[in-house]
Amino acid sequence: MTMPFFSCNIDRRGQKIRAFIGTLCLLSAGLVHHFFEFYPVSTPLFLAGIFCLIEAARKWCLLRALKIKTPW
């Protein structure tokens, strides 16, 4: 039997790491946008930050759902 694609697949440690990475990406995007207004960098950083925060909130990792092993 296989697990559903969007089922919880990370523990509390992985959740905290993804939340930290997401917050760091959002802060970096804000700083790049504020000081340089360089959209080709700030937009992907913003989107990556939002995605990491969604992963943390759902306790879900895309790479693990695709059967790729991650250290956390």
C-alpha positions in Angstrom: 0.0 0.0 0.0 1.4 3.4 -0.9 1.0 6.6 1.1 -1.0 9.5 -0.3 1.2 12.2 -2.0 0.3 15.0 0.5 0.5 13.0 3.7 2.7 14.2 6.6 6.3 13.0 5.9 8.6 15.1 8.1 9.1 15.3 11.8 9.2 18.3 14.1 12.9 19.0 13.4 12.2 19.0 9.6 9.2 21.3 10.2 11.3 23.8 12.2 14.1 23.8 9.6 11.7 24.4 6.7 10.0 27.2 8.7 13.5 28.8 9.3 14.5 28.5 5.7 11.1 30.0 4.6 11.5 32.9 7.0 15.1 33.5 5.8 14.0 33.5 2.2 11.2 36.0 2.8 13.5 38.3 4.7 16.1 38.1 2.0 13.5 38.8 -0.7 12.3 41.8 1.2 15.9 43.2 1.7 16.8 42.6 -2.0 13.6 44.3 -3.1 14.0 47.2 -0.7 17.6 48.0 -1.4 18.1 46.9 -5.0 14.6 46.5 -6.5 16.0 43.5 -8.4 12.9 41.5 -9.2 14.7 38.5 -10.9 16.2 37.7 -7.5 13.5 38.9 -5.1 10.6 37.2 -6.7 12.0 33.6 -6.7 13.2 34.1 -3.1 9.7 35.2 -2.1 8.1 32.2 -3.8 10.6 29.8 -2.3 9.9 31.3 1.1 6.2 30.9 0.8 6.6 27.3 -0.4 8.9 26.4 2.5 6.4 27.9 5.0 3.6 25.9 3.4 5.7 22.7 3.7 6.4 23.5 7.3 2.7 24.1 8.1 1.6 20.9 6.4 4.5 18.8 7.8 5.1 17.8 4.2 8.2 17.8 2.0 8.1 17.7 -1.8 11.4 16.0 -2.2 10.4 13.2 0.3 7.1 12.9 -1.5 9.0 12.2 -4.7 11.1 9.5 -2.9 14.3 11.6 -2.7 16.0 11.3 0.7 16.8 14.4 2.6 19.0 14.8 5.8 16.2 16.5 7.8 
